[in-house]
Amino acid sequence: MAGFMDKVGNMAKKAADKTGDMVEVGKLNAKIMSQKQNISSLKEEIGGVIFEKYQQREVFPNEIVQLCQQIEEKENLIASMQKEIQDLK
């Protein structure tokens, strides 16, 4: 009977260890997600700075200019839709 109890005790310890590991993995995944969100925010901030400089007519590589032009087109489309909403009110 003592052997059986030892086995049960070992199984319980292994289960507790696995649970502790899973909690730690969850914490690490949360920290990773937080850092990824920070990176996304920084990238967005970089984009905002570049777009402001573009609007001030600073010179950028063609790829950046094309992206900024796409933003302007979308801003114009938004403004048009907002005006349409106002007209409907």
ABEGO torsion letter per residue (X at the ends): XAAAAAAAAAAAAAAAAAAAAAAAAAAAAAAAAAAAAAAAAAAAAAAAAAAAAAAAGBBBBAAAAAAAAAAAAAAAAAAAAAAAAAAAX
